[in-house]
Amino acid sequence: MDEIIIYTDGGCSGNPGPGGWGVVVIANGQARQLSGGEHETTNNRMELTAAINALSIVVNTPQFKGIPVTVNIDSQYVKNGITTWIKGWKAKGWKTADKKPVKNQDLWEQLDSLNSKLTVNWNWVKGHAGIEYNEICDQLCQKEIALHR
């Protein structure tokens, strides 16, 4: 296996409101789907939760050890946060450029921990653009939102 391909999506109905997330992990020629949700959350928390759950699968699957991962994500917030902003947040004691506490620090810390254990390429994809696995993630997300209303 040369690479593990992941797609993630998260969202909510109202912000805050009932939320859901969906993940597709493609490895060894198989696509594994996973989803979950919460009754009261935000869109950004669900996007982060999707990424955390996806990377958790990779970290906790022994045969995936050492295999590079590409995460296809339609959230600029998560992509930019984990690839760029997090370095500054950590250096400033989890404060933003305007010295305010970083929102969702608990989830950022989880994602950072998982990300640091893997070789991850974070790739932004346009949402609702007909990308097969991104659309599947959106469908999983929407089902979870409906379940948590």
BABADREN-392743 format. One line per field, with one value per atom (N, C-alpha, C, CB): x, y, z; residue number from 1; atom name. Coordinates in pm, whole numbers, plus 32768, in hexadecimal, padded with zeros to 4 digits. Glycine has a CB too. Example, Ala and Ser with C-alpha at 12.3 -4.5 7.8 and 13.67 -1.06 7.14 Angstrom:
2
x: [8527;84CE;8528;846B;8505;8557;850A;8580]
y: [7DC7;7E3E;7EB6;7E41;7F1F;7F96;8003;7FC4]
z: [830C;830C;830C;8389;82C4;82CA;8313;823C]
n: [1;1;1;1;2;2;2;2]
atom: [N;CA;C;CB;N;CA;C;CB]
This chain:
149
x: [8055;8000;8059;7F9F;8045;8098;8068;809B;7FE3;7FAC;7F20;7FA7;7EFB;7E73;7E31;7E71;7DBB;7D70;7CF8;7D43;7CE8;7C79;7C2A;7CAD;7BA7;7B4C;7B00;7AEB;7AEA;7A9F;7A3E;7AFE;79D4;7978;7932;7911;790F;78C3;7869;791F;77FD;77A3;7739;7764;76E7;7676;7603;76A0;758F;7516;74FD;749C;7519;7524;75B5;74BD;75E6;7672;767D;76D1;7668;7662;75DA;7684;75DE;7567;758E;751F;7531;7553;75B8;74D4;761D;7689;76AD;7701;76F7;7725;77A9;76BC;77EA;7866;786A;78E2;78B5;78C5;7954;7865;797F;7A08;7A07;7A61;7A5C;7A79;7B10;7A42;7B3C;7BCA;7BDD;7BF8;7C33;7C4C;7CD8;7C3C;7CDD;7D5D;7D4D;7D8B;7DB5;7DB3;7D3E;7DAD;7D19;7CAE;7C21;7CC2;7C16;7B93;7B77;7B8B;7AF9;7ACF;7A79;7A80;7AAC;7A64;7A22;7AC5;79A0;7955;793D;78CF;793F;7928;78E3;79AE;7888;7844;7818;77CC;77F5;77C4;778A;7834;7757;771D;7702;769E;76D0;76B1;7631;7726;75EB;756E;7583;7520;75EF;7608;769D;75D9;76BE;774B;7758;7788;77D1;77E8;7821;7849;7819;7851;78E6;7839;7930;79C1;79E3;7A02;7998;79B1;7999;7958;7933;7917;7982;788D;79B2;7A1F;7A9C;7A41;7ABC;7B30;7B1B;7B4A;7AA2;7A84;7A90;79F8;7A67;7A76;7B09;7A36;7B5D;7BEC;7C2B;7C33;7C04;7C39;7C15;7C04;7B99;7B6E;7BB3;7AD8;7BC6;7C0B;7C9C;7C08;7CE4;7D70;7D7B;7DB7;7D19;7D19;7D15;7CA0;7CC6;7CC1;7D4C;7C5D;7D92;7E16;7E79;7E4A;7E7B;7ED9;7EC0;7ECF;7E41;7E1E;7E14;7D9C;7E3F;7E40;7ED1;7DF3;7F00;7F8F;7FC5;7FA6;7F77;7FAC;7FB9;7F54;7F85;7F92;800F;7F17;8059;80CD;8132;8110;815B;81C1;8190;8229;810F;80DA;80AB;8065;80D6;80AB;8014;80F5;7FDF;7F50;7F34;7F16;7ECF;7E9C;7E0F;7E9F;7DF9;7D74;7D3A;7D7A;7CCB;7C82;7C11;7C4C;7C17;7BBC;7B86;7C02;7B04;7ACA;7AC4;7A3F;7B09;7B0E;7B95;7AF4;7B94;7C0D;7C38;7BF7;7BD7;7BF3;7C4C;7B6E;7C27;7C77;7CFB;7C29;7CF8;7D73;7DD8;7D56;7DAD;7E0A;7E32;7DCB;7DD5;7DF4;7E61;7D78;7E55;7EB5;7F39;7E79;7F37;7FB3;7FFE;7F95;7FBA;7FF9;7FE2;7FC7;7F65;7F44;7F6F;7EB1;7F6C;7F84;800F;7F71;806F;80F7;80F9;815A;80B8;80B1;805D;8077;7FEE;7F99;7FE7;7F1D;8030;807C;80EB;80B7;812F;819B;8167;81E1;80EA;80AE;8058;805A;8069;801B;7F87;802C;7F6A;7EE1;7E91;7E9B;7ED3;7E92;7E99;7ED5;7E33;7E32;7E8B;7DA1;7E97;7EE9;7EB6;7EE8;7E33;7DFE;7DF1;7D76;7E40;7E50;7DD2;7E7C;7D75;7CFE;7D17;7C80;7CD3;7CE4;7CB9;7C93;7D03;7CE2;7C62;7D57;7BFF;7B84;7BA1;7B16;7B5D;7B68;7BF3;7B46;7C37;7CBE;7CC3;7CF1;7C5C;7C5B;7C65;7BDA;7C1C;7C1F;7CA0;7BA6;7CCF;7D4E;7DC1;7D6F;7DC1;7E2A;7E23;7E20;7DA9;7D9A;7DCA;7D06;7DA0;7DC7;7E5E;7D7E;7E99;7F29;7F75;7F51;7F46;7F86;7F83;7F42;7F10;7F04;7F57;7E71;7F4E;7F97;802E;7F76;805F;80EF;8121;8110;80C8;80EE;80F0;808F;80C6;80B6;80FB;8022;810B;8134;80B6;81A1;8086;8004;8013;7FA3;7FD4;7FC5;7F34;7FE9;7F22;7E9C;7E78;7E96;7E0E;7DE6;7D57;7DEE;7D49;7CC5;7C7E;7CCD;7BFF;7BAB;7B2D;7B88;7AF7;7A7D;7A07;7A67;79B9;7943;78D3;7913;787C;7806;782C;77A4;789B;78CE;78CD;795B;7884;7878;78EC;786A;7943;79B1;7975;7A25;797C;7932;793C;7963;79B3;79BF;79A0;7A4C;79B7;798E;78F6;79C5;78B2;781F;77EC;77E9;782F;7809;7818;785F;7886;789A;782B;7923;7805;7798;7715;7786;76FA;7680;7682;7671;76F5;7702;76E9;778E;7721;7711;767E;7764;7639;75AD;7554;757D;7573;7528;753A;7556;75B4;75CE;7586;7666;7586;753F;74AB;754D;7471;73E4;73CE;73B4;742A;741F;7429;748A;7472;748B;7430;751B;73CB;7369;7310;7314]
y: [7F8B;8000;807B;8000;80D1;8148;81BD;8171;81C7;823D;821D;82B4;8264;825F;82E2;8249;82D7;834D;835F;833F;83D8;83F7;846D;8417;8464;84D4;84EE;84B6;856E;8591;8602;85B8;8607;8678;8682;8669;86FC;8715;878B;872B;8791;8803;87FF;8806;8864;8866;88B6;889F;88A2;88E8;8956;8886;89D1;8A3C;8A39;8A2C;8AA6;8AA8;8B00;8ADC;8AC9;8A3A;89FA;8A27;8976;8925;8893;8951;883D;87AF;87A0;875A;874D;8740;86B1;8788;86A0;861C;8625;85D7;85B4;85AA;8522;85BB;851E;84A3;8495;849F;841A;83FA;8382;83DE;8386;8310;82FD;8320;8287;8263;81F7;8231;8213;81B6;817C;81FB;80F9;80B5;8024;80BC;7FED;7F62;7F46;7F04;7FA7;7F94;7F96;7F15;7FB5;7FB9;8045;7F53;806E;80EF;80D7;8141;8103;80F3;8177;80C6;8172;81E9;81EC;81EF;8266;8279;8300;8273;8308;8387;8392;8397;840B;8424;84B0;8413;84D4;8559;857F;8561;85F8;862F;8681;8685;868E;86DA;8770;86B9;87A2;8833;884A;8873;887F;8890;88FE;880B;890E;896F;8928;89E0;896C;8937;891A;899A;8978;8965;88EF;89E3;88DB;8869;87E5;8870;87E2;8767;874E;876F;87B7;87A5;876E;882D;87A4;8774;86E4;87CF;86C6;8640;85D8;863B;85FC;85A0;8581;85DC;85E7;85D3;8581;865A;859B;8550;84BD;858A;84A0;8414;83CE;840D;8414;83D7;83B4;8436;8413;83F7;8391;8478;838C;8327;829A;833D;8288;8205;81DD;8206;8239;821B;81FD;828F;8254;8241;81BD;82B7;8196;8120;809F;8137;80A2;802B;8004;8044;7F9A;7F76;7F68;7EF7;7F2D;7F1A;7F9C;7EBB;800B;808D;80D9;80E1;80A1;80E6;8107;8090;8186;81B2;81D4;814B;81C2;81DC;826D;817A;82B7;8343;834F;8386;83BF;83D8;845B;83DE;8459;84D5;84E9;84CF;855C;8581;85E8;85B8;85C4;861E;865A;85D4;86DC;871E;879D;873F;87B7;882F;88A4;8811;8898;8903;894A;88C9;89C6;8A18;8A2E;8AA0;8A3B;8A4F;89DF;8A56;8963;88F4;88E8;8870;88F2;88E5;8950;88EE;89CE;8A3A;8A33;8AC1;8A0D;8A04;899F;89E0;8927;88BD;88CD;8836;890E;891B;899D;8912;8A05;8A88;8AC9;8AE4;8AE2;8B33;8AF3;8B4D;8A6F;8A2B;8A48;8995;8A5A;8A77;8AF8;8A83;8B60;8BDF;8BD6;8C49;8B8D;8B7D;8B3E;8B29;8AD4;8A8F;8AE9;8A0B;8B30;8B89;8BFA;8BC5;8C22;8C8F;8C5C;8CE9;8BDD;8BA6;8B99;8BFD;8B6D;8B58;8BD9;8AF2;8C43;8CC5;8CE4;8D37;8D2C;8D57;8DD1;8D75;8E01;8E77;8EF0;8E97;8EF6;8F65;8F43;8F8F;8EDE;8EB8;8E7E;8F30;8E4D;8E0A;8D73;8E2A;8D2D;8C9C;8C5B;8C60;8BF6;8BAD;8B5F;8B4E;8B70;8B22;8A91;8B5B;8A38;89A7;896F;8987;89AE;8983;88EE;89D4;88BB;882E;87D4;880D;87F7;87A6;87BD;87C7;8838;8853;8804;88EA;87F9;87AC;8719;87BC;86E2;8656;8642;862A;869B;8690;869F;86F9;86FB;8710;8694;8789;8656;85DE;856D;85B0;8558;84EF;8511;84DC;858D;85BA;85A8;864E;85BE;85B4;8524;85F1;84C3;8435;83FD;83E4;844E;841E;847B;8410;844B;84A0;84C1;8459;853E;8564;85D6;858D;85C3;862D;865E;85FB;86DB;8715;8758;877B;8729;8758;8791;86E5;8812;884D;8828;88E6;87FF;87E4;8838;874C;885F;88AF;8856;88F0;8883;8839;8846;8869;87E3;87E4;87F8;8851;87BA;87CA;8746;8804;86E4;8664;8605;867D;8620;85C4;854F;860D;84D8;8464;8451;83E9;8443;8423;849B;83F0;8514;858A;858F;860A;856B;8567;84FB;854E;848A;8420;8453;83A1;8498;84D1;8534;8518;8586;85E5;859C;8641;8531;84E3;84A6;8473;8471;843A;84A7;83FC;851C;858F;85B6;8605;85BF;85E7;8581;85F8;8500;8498;84A9;840B;84C8;84DB;8557;84E7;85C2;863B;8619;86AE;85CF;85AA;8553;855F;84FA;84A4;84F1;8439;8560;85AC;8627;85D9;8632;86A1;8688;86B1]
z: [8000;8000;8000;807A;7F9C;7F8D;7FE2;7EFD;7FF5;8034;806A;7FD1;80D3;8107;80DF;81A4;80A2;8075;80D1;7FDF;8102;815C;8125;81EB;8135;811B;819C;80A3;81BC;8234;8217;82A6;8267;8263;82E9;81EF;830D;8386;8371;83FD;83BD;83B1;841B;8328;841B;8478;843E;84FF;847A;8451;84B7;8446;8490;84F1;8521;8569;8552;857E;85FA;850C;8671;8693;8675;8724;8678;8661;865A;85E1;8633;8623;85B2;8605;85CC;856B;854D;859C;84E1;84B9;8470;8463;8467;841C;83D6;847A;8367;831C;82EB;82A7;82E2;82BA;825C;8336;81F7;81A5;81A7;8111;81D1;81D3;8169;8262;8107;809A;80AB;800E;80C2;80D6;80A9;816C;8070;8042;7FE5;80B9;7F94;7F34;7F6F;7EEE;7FEF;8031;8065;80A3;805C;8090;810C;8023;817E;81FD;8221;826F;8242;8267;82FE;821B;8334;83C3;83D3;8416;8434;844C;84DC;83EE;8504;858A;8590;85F3;8604;8610;86A0;85C0;86B0;8734;872A;876C;879B;879D;8795;881A;87CE;87D1;87BB;8857;8747;8724;86BB;86F0;8688;861D;85A2;864C;8531;84B5;84C4;8442;84FD;850A;8564;853F;85D0;8628;85DE;86A6;8589;853E;84D4;84FD;8492;8431;8477;83EB;84EB;8537;8566;85B0;8596;85C8;8559;8605;84E1;8470;8458;83F0;8454;843D;84AD;8430;8529;859B;8590;8620;8572;8567;84F3;8555;8484;8412;8435;8399;846F;8491;8501;84BB;855A;85C5;858B;8624;8521;84DF;84B0;8468;8471;843C;84AD;83E6;8513;8582;85CB;85E5;85D5;8624;85D2;8669;8554;8500;84E7;8478;852A;8521;8493;856A;8437;83AF;8361;8362;8396;8354;8382;836F;83E1;8417;83A9;8483;83A5;8348;82BC;833E;82A2;821B;8214;81F8;81AD;81A1;818C;812C;81B9;81B6;816B;8247;8116;80DA;810E;803D;814E;817F;811F;8211;80E0;8088;80DA;8007;80EE;814A;8109;81D0;811D;80E1;8143;80AC;81B2;8217;8213;82A5;81E4;81E8;8279;81A0;82D3;8362;8398;83B2;837E;83B1;8366;83A7;82E3;8295;82BD;81FE;82BD;82E1;8374;82C2;83C7;8456;8473;84A4;843A;845B;8411;843B;839B;834E;8369;82BC;8397;83A4;842C;8339;844D;84C3;8546;84C6;854F;85CE;8606;85BD;85AD;85DD;862F;8565;85FC;8643;86C2;85E8;86BB;8732;87A4;8710;8784;87EC;8822;87B5;87CA;87F4;884E;8778;8839;8888;88FA;882D;8921;898F;896E;8A09;88F5;88C5;88C2;891C;8893;887D;87E8;88D3;87B7;872C;871C;86FD;86A2;8687;86D6;85F0;86F0;873F;87D4;8709;87FE;888B;88CD;88D8;887C;88B0;88B5;8859;890F;8914;888F;8989;8865;87EB;8804;87C0;87AB;87B6;8795;875A;87D9;87C3;87E3;8732;8843;8866;8888;88DC;88CE;88F3;8877;8941;880F;8795;8746;873D;8744;86FF;873E;8703;87C2;8805;87DF;889E;87D8;87AF;871F;87BB;86C7;863A;862A;85E5;8671;866B;8699;86C0;8703;8736;86CE;87B8;8692;862C;85B1;8604;8583;850D;851E;84F0;8599;85B2;85AD;863A;85B4;85B1;8523;8607;84C2;8439;83D6;8417;835D;82EE;82A0;8292;82B2;827A;8217;82EA;81A3;8140;814A;80AD;8172;817F;80FB;81F5;80BB;8038;803D;7FD0;801F;801D;7F9C;802B;7FA9;7F34;7F3F;7F29;7ECF;7ECE;7EF4;7E42;7F56;7F80;7F1A;8008;7F16;7EBF;7E2C;7EEB;7E05;7D7D;7D30;7D7F;7D64;7D1F;7D34;7C8F;7D95;7DB4;7E03;7E06;7DCA;7DFD;7E94;7DB9;7EC8;7F56;7FAF;7F74;7F7F;7FC9;7FD3;7F86;7F68;7F69;7FC9;7EDB;7FCE;802D;80BC;8017;80D7;815D;8180;8165;811F;8136;8153;80BB;810B;8124;81B1;80BB;81DA;8261;82C9;8276;82B1;8308;8314;82D4;82A3;82A3;82EC;8214;82DE;8327;83BD;82FC;83E8;8477;84AC;848F;845D;8487;849E;841C;8442;844F;84CB;83D1;84E9;8560;85E2;855D;85E1;865B;866B;865D;8616;8624;869A;85A5]
n: [1;1;1;1;2;2;2;2;3;3;3;3;4;4;4;4;5;5;5;5;6;6;6;6;7;7;7;7;8;8;8;8;9;9;9;9;10;10;10;10;11;11;11;11;12;12;12;12;13;13;13;13;14;14;14;14;15;15;15;15;16;16;16;16;17;17;17;17;18;18;18;18;19;19;19;19;20;20;20;20;21;21;21;21;22;22;22;22;23;23;23;23;24;24;24;24;25;25;25;25;26;26;26;26;27;27;27;27;28;28;28;28;29;29;29;29;30;30;30;30;31;31;31;31;32;32;32;32;33;33;33;33;34;34;34;34;35;35;35;35;36;36;36;36;37;37;37;37;38;38;38;38;39;39;39;39;40;40;40;40;41;41;41;41;42;42;42;42;43;43;43;43;44;44;44;44;45;45;45;45;46;46;46;46;47;47;47;47;48;48;48;48;49;49;49;49;50;50;50;50;51;51;51;51;52;52;52;52;53;53;53;53;54;54;54;54;55;55;55;55;56;56;56;56;57;57;57;57;58;58;58;58;59;59;59;59;60;60;60;60;61;61;61;61;62;62;62;62;63;63;63;63;64;64;64;64;65;65;65;65;66;66;66;66;67;67;67;67;68;68;68;68;69;69;69;69;70;70;70;70;71;71;71;71;72;72;72;72;73;73;73;73;74;74;74;74;75;75;75;75;76;76;76;76;77;77;77;77;78;78;78;78;79;79;79;79;80;80;80;80;81;81;81;81;82;82;82;82;83;83;83;83;84;84;84;84;85;85;85;85;86;86;86;86;87;87;87;87;88;88;88;88;89;89;89;89;90;90;90;90;91;91;91;91;92;92;92;92;93;93;93;93;94;94;94;94;95;95;95;95;96;96;96;96;97;97;97;97;98;98;98;98;99;99;99;99;100;100;100;100;101;101;101;101;102;102;102;102;103;103;103;103;104;104;104;104;105;105;105;105;106;106;106;106;107;107;107;107;108;108;108;108;109;109;109;109;110;110;110;110;111;111;111;111;112;112;112;112;113;113;113;113;114;114;114;114;115;115;115;115;116;116;116;116;117;117;117;117;118;118;118;118;119;119;119;119;120;120;120;120;121;121;121;121;122;122;122;122;123;123;123;123;124;124;124;124;125;125;125;125;126;126;126;126;127;127;127;127;128;128;128;128;129;129;129;129;130;130;130;130;131;131;131;131;132;132;132;132;133;133;133;133;134;134;134;134;135;135;135;135;136;136;136;136;137;137;137;137;138;138;138;138;139;139;139;139;140;140;140;140;141;141;141;141;142;142;142;142;143;143;143;143;144;144;144;144;145;145;145;145;146;146;146;146;147;147;147;147;148;148;148;148;149;149;149;149]
atom: [N;CA;C;CB;N;CA;C;CB;N;CA;C;CB;N;CA;C;CB;N;CA;C;CB;N;CA;C;CB;N;CA;C;CB;N;CA;C;CB;N;CA;C;CB;N;CA;C;CB;N;CA;C;CB;N;CA;C;CB;N;CA;C;CB;N;CA;C;CB;N;CA;C;CB;N;CA;C;CB;N;CA;C;CB;N;CA;C;CB;N;CA;C;CB;N;CA;C;CB;N;CA;C;CB;N;CA;C;CB;N;CA;C;CB;N;CA;C;CB;N;CA;C;CB;N;CA;C;CB;N;CA;C;CB;N;CA;C;CB;N;CA;C;CB;N;CA;C;CB;N;CA;C;CB;N;CA;C;CB;N;CA;C;CB;N;CA;C;CB;N;CA;C;CB;N;CA;C;CB;N;CA;C;CB;N;CA;C;CB;N;CA;C;CB;N;CA;C;CB;N;CA;C;CB;N;CA;C;CB;N;CA;C;CB;N;CA;C;CB;N;CA;C;CB;N;CA;C;CB;N;CA;C;CB;N;CA;C;CB;N;CA;C;CB;N;CA;C;CB;N;CA;C;CB;N;CA;C;CB;N;CA;C;CB;N;CA;C;CB;N;CA;C;CB;N;CA;C;CB;N;CA;C;CB;N;CA;C;CB;N;CA;C;CB;N;CA;C;CB;N;CA;C;CB;N;CA;C;CB;N;CA;C;CB;N;CA;C;CB;N;CA;C;CB;N;CA;C;CB;N;CA;C;CB;N;CA;C;CB;N;CA;C;CB;N;CA;C;CB;N;CA;C;CB;N;CA;C;CB;N;CA;C;CB;N;CA;C;CB;N;CA;C;CB;N;CA;C;CB;N;CA;C;CB;N;CA;C;CB;N;CA;C;CB;N;CA;C;CB;N;CA;C;CB;N;CA;C;CB;N;CA;C;CB;N;CA;C;CB;N;CA;C;CB;N;CA;C;CB;N;CA;C;CB;N;CA;C;CB;N;CA;C;CB;N;CA;C;CB;N;CA;C;CB;N;CA;C;CB;N;CA;C;CB;N;CA;C;CB;N;CA;C;CB;N;CA;C;CB;N;CA;C;CB;N;CA;C;CB;N;CA;C;CB;N;CA;C;CB;N;CA;C;CB;N;CA;C;CB;N;CA;C;CB;N;CA;C;CB;N;CA;C;CB;N;CA;C;CB;N;CA;C;CB;N;CA;C;CB;N;CA;C;CB;N;CA;C;CB;N;CA;C;CB;N;CA;C;CB;N;CA;C;CB;N;CA;C;CB;N;CA;C;CB;N;CA;C;CB;N;CA;C;CB;N;CA;C;CB;N;CA;C;CB;N;CA;C;CB;N;CA;C;CB;N;CA;C;CB;N;CA;C;CB;N;CA;C;CB;N;CA;C;CB;N;CA;C;CB;N;CA;C;CB;N;CA;C;CB;N;CA;C;CB;N;CA;C;CB;N;CA;C;CB;N;CA;C;CB;N;CA;C;CB;N;CA;C;CB;N;CA;C;CB;N;CA;C;CB;N;CA;C;CB;N;CA;C;CB;N;CA;C;CB;N;CA;C;CB;N;CA;C;CB;N;CA;C;CB;N;CA;C;CB;N;CA;C;CB;N;CA;C;CB;N;CA;C;CB;N;CA;C;CB;N;CA;C;CB;N;CA;C;CB]
